[in-house]
Amino acid sequence: MTINCDIAILGGGTGGYVAAIRAAQLGKEVVIIEQDKLGGTCLHRGCIPSKSLLRSAEVFALMQESEDYGIAADNITLQFAKVQARKQGIVDQLHQGVQYLMRKNKIKVVQGKGRVIGPSIFSPQSGAVAVEYEDGEMETVVSKNLIIATGSRPRVLPGLEADGQLILNSDHALQLESLPESMLIVGGGVIGMEWASMLSDFGVKITVVEAASQILPAEDQEVARELRKLLEKRGVTIYTEATLLTDTYAPASDQQQLSITIRHQEQEHVLTVSKVLVSIGRQANAETIGLANTDVQIVNGFIKVNNKMQTTESHIYAIGDVIGGLQLAHAASHEGIAAVNHICGEEVHYNPLQVSRCVYTRPEVASTGITEQEATAQGIDVKVGKFPFKAIGKALVYGESDGFVKVIADRKTDDLLGVQIIGPQATDLISEAALAQFLDATPWEVAQTVHAHPTLAEILGEAMLAVDGKSIGM
């Protein structure tokens, strides 16, 4: 049997279902092929469940400090089963919402494993999708355009493959039924640091091993140093420029712990922990989806696309984690919109440099544009403004005054190059900076915006003024 449509989307994650909705809005007949659940990694194994756990950890940590706010609370206990139940309830509610959106927009969802096929009796060009259902039956989806949105999965570290028991990846960690006494986190990137922050707030003894010279290797050096300082103050042990000797690990005598050797500053250290979380990035789901039947090019494991999301076969597009780059849910959504807009002859407005990057640690980290180090490496003469949260009244009221906002501007043109934030609600505050970049506003123009008092957002106005040495509050 053959299903014909205007646009087929292989993968029903955030990028895929957003692209489908946009295509339906533009009058296209759309089919999504999804082998698991709509919502993909973000909804079921990533953004949403992890942020639910992070929120519970944040509340638990705040309750430990309630006397600082004049509130005495005794016998505060963590009920981790209820933490997990709350997380699953949020996921289930949002999953139902995505299913409703598919019905509302009359998008056909085909539940099965899709594989791209070459020219055949179904279509003279490659890009049709053969779908295998759970019962073994087959069907073919034929479309004028195909969008590949198959996402990614946790990258495997050879010699330390996840078993779901002692050695975990992020998928396994989300399903923990109880908290371990201690954990080694291999990788100090975004996912690793979020888990380090969360689990330390839950009372787990955390050690982080990162091969690069700083945690959050893609972020500003000052921001990374500040986050490291604050996490170490909470008891997290962090090794940077460290090597994990994966051929030296072994279960401890009671089989409930692992002993792993690391090399740091030319010395070897043996770490004994209850569990290991391997968090060294994600790899694209591109190998088993039939791309060998097409001329779609893969580079370093990711599908190659242009700035309109087209692959090397112009009628086939790809979006989200499968193309590499930012690997963020909100990036995937806008890539999906960009692809559909291009297919439909609409204008495409998408610039990866203007996509905000968010880290949901405590305190949060967020950034947009480029860092001071990147600007300097490009030969740009920069001017920098910096303002601390400790000088913001609302931050003191909140009891969260660690961190700062840093603004990078071009000294010659006054262009806003980047903004980095570490502090309370950084992931919400960054949107104003991203809007400023989109509108090509200068720091002076952002500073002229009247920021209400007392708010955390005042810090953006102050940091923008600080670029020219004119901040008011310091």
C-alpha positions as CSV (number, residue, x, y, z in Angstrom):
1,M,0.0,0.0,0.0
2,T,1.2,3.5,-0.8
3,I,0.6,6.7,1.1
4,N,1.0,9.9,-1.0
5,C,1.6,13.4,0.5
6,D,3.3,16.7,-0.1
7,I,5.9,16.5,2.7
8,A,7.0,13.4,4.6
9,I,8.9,13.8,7.8
10,L,11.0,10.9,9.1
11,G,11.1,11.4,12.9
12,G,8.5,12.9,15.2
13,G,10.7,14.7,17.7
14,T,10.6,18.4,18.4
15,G,12.0,19.3,15.0
16,G,9.8,16.9,13.2
17,Y,6.5,17.7,14.7
18,V,7.1,21.5,14.6
19,A,8.0,21.2,10.9
20,A,4.8,19.2,10.3
21,I,2.6,21.8,12.0
22,R,4.2,24.6,10.0
23,A,3.7,22.7,6.7
24,A,0.1,22.0,7.6
25,Q,-0.4,25.8,8.3
26,L,0.9,26.4,4.8
27,G,-1.7,24.0,3.3
28,K,0.5,21.0,2.7
29,E,-0.5,17.4,3.2
30,V,1.9,16.0,5.8
31,V,2.9,12.6,7.0
32,I,5.1,11.9,10.0
33,I,6.8,8.5,10.3
34,E,7.8,7.8,13.9
35,Q,8.9,4.4,15.3
36,D,8.6,5.4,19.0
37,K,6.6,8.2,20.6
38,L,5.9,11.6,19.3
39,G,8.0,14.2,21.0
40,G,11.3,12.3,20.6
41,T,14.3,12.6,22.8
42,C,13.5,16.1,24.1
43,L,10.1,15.1,25.5
44,H,10.8,11.6,26.7
45,R,14.6,11.2,27.3
46,G,16.0,14.7,27.4
47,C,14.9,18.3,28.0
48,I,11.6,17.9,29.8
49,P,12.3,14.9,32.1
50,S,15.7,16.2,33.1
51,K,14.4,19.7,33.8
52,S,11.6,18.3,36.0
53,L,14.3,16.5,38.0
54,L,16.4,19.6,38.1
55,R,13.4,21.6,39.5
56,S,12.9,19.0,42.2
57,A,16.6,19.2,43.1
58,E,16.4,23.0,43.2
59,V,13.4,22.9,45.6
60,F,15.0,20.3,47.8
61,A,18.2,22.5,48.0
62,L,16.2,25.6,48.8
63,M,14.3,23.9,51.6
64,Q,17.6,23.0,53.2
65,E,18.2,26.8,53.4
66,S,14.7,27.8,54.4
67,E,15.9,29.3,57.7
68,D,17.8,31.9,55.7
69,Y,14.4,33.2,54.7
70,G,13.0,33.1,58.2
71,I,11.2,29.8,57.7
72,A,11.9,26.9,60.0
73,A,11.2,23.5,58.4
74,D,12.0,20.2,60.2
75,N,12.4,16.7,58.9
76,I,12.8,17.6,55.3
77,T,13.1,14.3,53.4
78,L,13.5,13.4,49.7
79,Q,11.0,11.0,48.3
80,F,12.7,10.1,45.1
81,A,9.9,7.9,43.8
82,K,7.5,10.9,43.9
83,V,10.2,13.0,42.2
84,Q,10.2,10.4,39.3
85,A,6.4,10.2,39.3
86,R,6.1,14.0,39.0
87,K,8.5,13.9,36.1
88,Q,6.6,11.2,34.3
89,G,3.3,13.0,34.8
90,I,4.7,16.1,33.1
91,V,6.0,14.0,30.2
92,D,2.7,12.2,29.8
93,Q,0.7,15.5,29.8
94,L,2.9,17.1,27.1
95,H,2.9,13.9,25.1
96,Q,-0.9,14.1,25.0
97,G,-0.6,17.7,23.9
98,V,1.6,16.8,20.9
99,Q,-0.9,14.1,19.9
100,Y,-3.7,16.7,20.1
101,L,-1.7,19.1,17.9
102,M,-1.3,16.4,15.2
103,R,-5.1,15.8,15.2
104,K,-5.8,19.5,15.2
105,N,-3.6,20.2,12.2
106,K,-4.8,17.0,10.4
107,I,-1.3,15.5,10.3
108,K,-1.2,11.8,9.6
109,V,1.1,9.9,12.0
110,V,2.5,6.6,10.7
111,Q,3.8,4.5,13.6
112,G,6.6,2.3,12.3
113,K,10.3,2.1,11.4
114,G,11.1,4.1,8.4
115,R,13.9,3.6,5.9
116,V,14.6,5.8,2.9
117,I,14.6,4.0,-0.4
118,G,16.0,4.9,-3.9
119,P,14.1,5.3,-7.2
120,S,11.5,2.5,-7.5
121,I,8.1,1.7,-8.9
122,F,6.7,4.0,-6.2
123,S,8.7,7.1,-7.2
124,P,11.2,8.0,-9.9
125,Q,13.4,9.8,-7.4
126,S,15.0,8.7,-4.1
127,G,13.3,9.9,-0.9
128,A,10.3,7.6,-0.6
129,V,10.1,6.0,2.8
130,A,9.5,2.2,3.4
131,V,7.7,1.8,6.7
132,E,7.9,-1.5,8.6
133,Y,5.1,-1.9,11.2
134,E,5.4,-3.9,14.5
135,D,3.5,-6.8,13.0
136,G,5.9,-7.1,10.1
137,E,3.6,-5.4,7.5
138,M,5.1,-2.9,5.1
139,E,3.9,0.4,3.6
140,T,5.5,3.1,1.5
141,V,5.2,6.8,2.0
142,V,5.8,8.8,-1.2
143,S,6.2,12.6,-1.0
144,K,7.4,15.5,-3.1
145,N,9.8,16.4,-0.3
146,L,11.3,14.5,2.6
147,I,12.5,16.0,5.9
148,I,14.8,13.8,7.9
149,A,14.6,14.4,11.6
150,T,15.8,11.2,13.2
151,G,17.7,12.8,16.1
152,S,20.5,11.4,18.0
153,R,21.5,9.0,20.8
154,P,24.1,9.1,23.6
155,R,27.6,8.6,22.3
156,V,29.4,5.5,23.4
157,L,32.8,5.5,25.1
158,P,34.8,2.4,24.0
159,G,35.9,0.4,26.9
160,L,33.2,1.9,29.2
161,E,30.0,0.9,27.4
162,A,26.8,1.5,29.3
163,D,25.1,-1.5,30.9
164,G,22.3,0.3,32.5
165,Q,23.4,-0.9,36.0
166,L,26.8,0.4,37.1
167,I,27.6,2.3,33.9
168,L,24.9,4.6,32.7
169,N,24.1,7.0,29.8
170,S,21.7,9.8,30.2
171,D,18.7,7.7,29.1
172,H,19.5,5.2,31.9
173,A,20.0,8.0,34.5
174,L,16.5,9.4,33.9
175,Q,15.1,6.0,35.0
176,L,16.9,5.6,38.3
177,E,14.7,4.2,40.9
178,S,16.9,5.3,43.8
179,L,19.8,7.6,44.1
180,P,23.4,6.2,44.3
181,E,25.7,7.2,47.1
182,S,28.3,8.5,44.6
183,M,28.7,8.9,40.9
184,L,31.5,9.7,38.5
185,I,30.4,11.8,35.5
186,V,32.5,11.4,32.4
187,G,32.2,14.6,30.4
188,G,31.9,18.1,31.7
189,G,29.7,19.4,28.9
190,V,26.1,20.6,29.1
191,I,24.5,17.3,30.0
192,G,27.2,16.3,32.4
193,M,27.1,19.5,34.3
194,E,23.3,19.5,34.6
195,W,23.5,16.0,36.1
196,A,26.4,17.1,38.4
197,S,24.3,20.0,39.7
198,M,21.1,18.1,40.1
199,L,22.6,15.0,41.8
200,S,24.7,17.1,44.1
201,D,21.6,18.9,45.2
202,F,20.0,15.5,45.9
203,G,22.9,14.7,48.1
204,V,24.9,12.4,45.8
205,K,28.7,12.7,46.0
206,I,29.8,13.8,42.5
207,T,33.1,13.6,40.7
208,V,33.4,15.0,37.1
209,V,36.2,14.2,34.7
210,E,36.6,16.4,31.6
211,A,39.3,16.0,29.0
212,A,39.3,19.7,28.0
213,S,40.9,22.6,29.9
214,Q,37.5,23.7,31.3
215,I,34.0,22.5,32.0
216,L,31.4,23.7,29.4
217,P,34.2,23.8,26.7
218,A,32.0,25.7,24.2
219,E,31.3,28.5,26.7
220,D,33.1,31.6,27.9
221,Q,36.1,31.0,30.0
222,E,35.0,33.3,32.9
223,V,31.6,31.7,32.9
224,A,33.1,28.2,33.1
225,R,35.4,29.2,35.9
226,E,32.5,30.7,37.9
227,L,30.3,27.6,37.5
228,R,33.2,25.4,38.5
229,K,33.9,27.5,41.6
230,L,30.3,27.4,42.7
231,L,29.9,23.7,42.1
232,E,33.1,22.9,44.0
233,K,31.8,25.0,46.9
234,R,28.8,22.6,47.0
235,G,31.2,19.6,47.2
236,V,31.5,18.6,43.6
237,T,35.0,17.3,42.7
238,I,36.1,18.4,39.2
239,Y,39.1,17.2,37.2
240,T,39.8,19.0,33.9
241,E,42.5,18.1,31.4
242,A,42.1,14.5,32.7
243,T,42.2,11.2,31.0
244,L,40.0,8.3,31.8
245,L,41.9,5.0,31.7
246,T,39.0,2.8,30.6
247,D,41.0,-0.4,30.5
248,T,41.6,-0.2,34.2
249,Y,38.1,-0.1,35.6
250,A,36.7,-3.1,37.5
251,P,33.8,-3.9,39.8
252,A,34.7,-3.5,43.5
253,S,34.6,-6.5,45.7
254,D,30.9,-6.0,46.6
255,Q,29.9,-5.7,42.9
256,Q,27.9,-2.6,43.8
257,Q,30.7,-0.1,43.0
258,L,33.3,0.5,40.3
259,S,36.9,1.4,40.6
260,I,38.2,3.6,37.8
261,T,41.6,5.1,37.2
262,I,42.1,8.6,35.8
263,R,45.3,10.4,34.9
264,H,45.4,14.1,36.0
265,Q,48.5,16.3,36.0
266,E,50.7,13.3,35.3
267,Q,49.4,11.4,38.3
268,E,47.0,8.5,38.4
269,H,44.0,8.5,40.8
270,V,41.8,5.6,41.6
271,L,38.2,6.6,42.0
272,T,35.7,4.2,43.6
273,V,32.0,5.1,42.9
274,S,28.6,3.6,43.0
275,K,27.8,4.4,39.4
276,V,29.3,6.0,36.3
277,L,27.5,8.3,34.0
278,V,29.0,8.6,30.5
279,S,28.1,11.9,29.0
280,I,30.5,12.6,26.1
281,G,28.0,14.0,23.6
282,R,25.5,12.5,21.2
283,Q,25.8,10.8,17.8
284,A,23.4,11.1,14.9
285,N,20.8,8.5,14.1
286,A,21.9,8.4,10.5
287,E,23.4,4.9,9.8
288,T,20.3,2.7,9.6
289,I,17.7,4.9,7.8
290,G,18.6,4.0,4.2
291,L,20.8,7.0,3.2
292,A,23.0,4.6,1.2
293,N,20.1,4.5,-1.2
294,T,20.4,8.2,-1.9
295,D,23.1,10.7,-2.8
296,V,22.7,12.4,0.6
297,Q,26.2,13.2,1.9
298,I,27.3,12.4,5.5
299,V,30.3,14.2,7.0
300,N,31.8,13.1,10.3
301,G,28.7,11.1,11.1
302,F,26.2,13.9,10.5
303,I,24.0,14.8,7.4
304,K,25.4,17.7,5.4
305,V,23.0,20.5,4.7
306,N,23.1,24.0,3.4
307,N,21.6,27.1,5.2
308,K,18.1,26.2,3.9
309,M,18.4,22.7,5.5
310,Q,18.7,21.0,2.0
311,T,20.9,17.9,1.7
312,T,23.0,17.2,-1.4
313,E,19.7,15.9,-2.9
314,S,17.7,19.2,-3.1
315,H,14.3,17.6,-2.5
316,I,15.5,15.9,0.7
317,Y,16.0,18.1,3.8
318,A,17.5,17.3,7.2
319,I,17.1,19.1,10.6
320,G,17.9,18.7,14.3
321,D,20.5,16.6,16.0
322,V,21.1,14.4,12.9
323,I,22.8,17.4,11.2
324,G,25.1,18.1,14.2
325,G,25.8,21.7,15.1
326,L,23.9,23.0,18.1
327,Q,21.9,19.9,18.9
328,L,19.3,21.8,20.8
329,A,15.5,21.3,20.7
330,H,14.7,24.9,20.0
331,A,17.3,24.9,17.2
332,A,15.7,21.8,15.7
333,S,12.3,23.5,15.8
334,H,13.5,26.5,13.9
335,E,15.5,24.4,11.5
336,G,12.2,22.5,10.8
337,I,10.4,25.8,10.1
338,A,13.2,27.0,7.9
339,A,13.1,23.8,5.8
340,V,9.3,24.0,5.4
341,N,9.4,27.7,4.5
342,H,12.0,27.0,1.8
343,I,10.0,24.1,0.4
344,C,6.9,26.4,0.3
345,G,8.7,29.4,-1.2
346,E,8.5,31.4,2.0
347,E,11.3,33.5,3.4
348,V,13.8,31.7,5.6
349,H,14.9,33.5,8.8
350,Y,17.3,31.3,10.6
351,N,20.8,32.1,11.9
352,P,22.5,29.5,14.1
353,L,24.7,32.3,15.7
354,Q,21.5,33.8,17.1
355,V,20.3,30.6,18.8
356,S,20.5,30.9,22.6
357,R,22.4,28.1,24.4
358,C,21.1,27.2,27.9
359,V,22.5,25.1,30.7
360,Y,20.1,24.3,33.5
361,T,22.6,24.0,36.4
362,R,22.3,25.9,39.7
363,P,23.0,28.7,38.9
364,E,21.9,28.6,35.3
365,V,24.1,29.4,32.4
366,A,22.9,30.9,29.1
367,S,24.6,32.6,26.1
368,T,23.9,33.9,22.6
369,G,26.3,35.0,19.9
370,I,30.1,34.5,20.3
371,T,32.3,34.6,23.3
372,E,35.1,37.0,24.0
373,Q,37.7,34.3,23.2
374,E,36.0,33.6,19.8
375,A,35.8,37.3,18.9
376,T,39.4,37.8,19.7
377,A,40.4,34.7,17.7
378,Q,38.5,36.3,14.7
379,G,40.7,39.4,15.1
380,I,37.9,41.6,16.3
381,D,38.8,44.5,18.6
382,V,36.2,44.0,21.4
383,K,34.9,46.0,24.3
384,V,33.4,44.1,27.2
385,G,30.8,45.0,29.8
386,K,30.2,43.0,33.0
387,F,27.8,43.4,35.8
388,P,27.3,41.1,38.9
389,F,24.0,39.8,40.3
390,K,25.1,40.8,43.8
391,A,24.4,44.4,42.8
392,I,20.8,43.7,41.7
393,G,18.2,44.1,44.4
394,K,15.9,41.3,43.1
395,A,18.8,38.8,43.2
396,L,19.4,39.6,46.8
397,V,15.6,39.2,47.5
398,Y,15.7,35.8,45.8
399,G,18.7,34.8,47.8
400,E,20.5,34.0,44.5
401,S,23.2,36.6,43.9
402,D,26.1,34.5,42.5
403,G,27.1,35.1,38.9
404,F,27.2,37.9,36.4
405,V,26.2,39.1,32.9
406,K,28.9,39.7,30.3
407,V,28.4,41.6,27.1
408,I,30.8,41.5,24.1
409,A,30.6,44.3,21.5
410,D,32.7,45.3,18.5
411,R,34.7,48.4,19.5
412,K,34.7,49.8,15.9
413,T,31.0,49.2,14.9
414,D,29.3,48.9,18.3
415,D,27.7,45.7,17.1
416,L,26.5,43.4,19.8
417,L,28.6,40.2,19.3
418,G,27.5,38.0,22.2
419,V,26.0,37.9,25.7
420,Q,26.9,35.4,28.4
421,I,24.9,35.0,31.7
422,I,25.6,32.9,34.8
423,G,23.1,33.4,37.5
424,P,19.4,33.1,38.6
425,Q,16.9,32.6,35.7
426,A,19.7,33.0,33.1
427,T,17.9,30.8,30.6
428,D,14.9,33.2,30.7
429,L,16.9,36.4,30.7
430,I,18.9,35.4,27.6
431,S,15.9,35.9,25.3
432,E,16.2,39.7,25.6
433,A,19.8,39.5,24.4
434,A,18.9,37.1,21.6
435,L,16.1,39.5,20.5
436,A,18.6,42.4,20.6
437,Q,21.0,40.5,18.3
438,F,18.1,39.6,15.9
439,L,17.1,43.2,15.7
440,D,20.8,44.3,15.3
441,A,20.5,46.5,18.4
442,T,23.6,48.0,19.9
443,P,24.4,47.8,23.6
444,W,23.5,51.5,24.0
445,E,20.0,50.8,22.5
446,V,19.4,47.9,24.8
447,A,20.4,50.0,27.8
448,Q,17.9,52.6,26.8
449,T,15.1,50.1,27.3
450,V,13.4,50.8,30.6
451,H,13.9,47.7,32.7
452,A,11.4,47.5,35.6
453,H,12.6,47.7,39.2
454,P,13.1,45.5,41.1
455,T,13.7,42.7,38.5
456,L,16.5,40.4,37.6
457,A,16.2,41.8,34.0
458,E,17.8,45.1,35.2
459,I,21.1,43.4,35.0
460,L,21.0,43.3,31.2
461,G,20.6,47.1,31.1
462,E,23.4,47.6,33.5
463,A,25.7,45.2,31.7
464,M,25.0,46.9,28.4
465,L,25.9,50.3,29.9
466,A,29.0,48.7,31.4
467,V,30.3,48.1,27.8
468,D,31.1,51.9,27.7
469,G,31.9,52.2,31.4
470,K,28.5,53.9,32.2
471,S,26.7,51.4,34.5
472,I,24.7,53.1,37.2
473,G,24.6,50.4,39.9
474,M,28.4,50.1,40.4
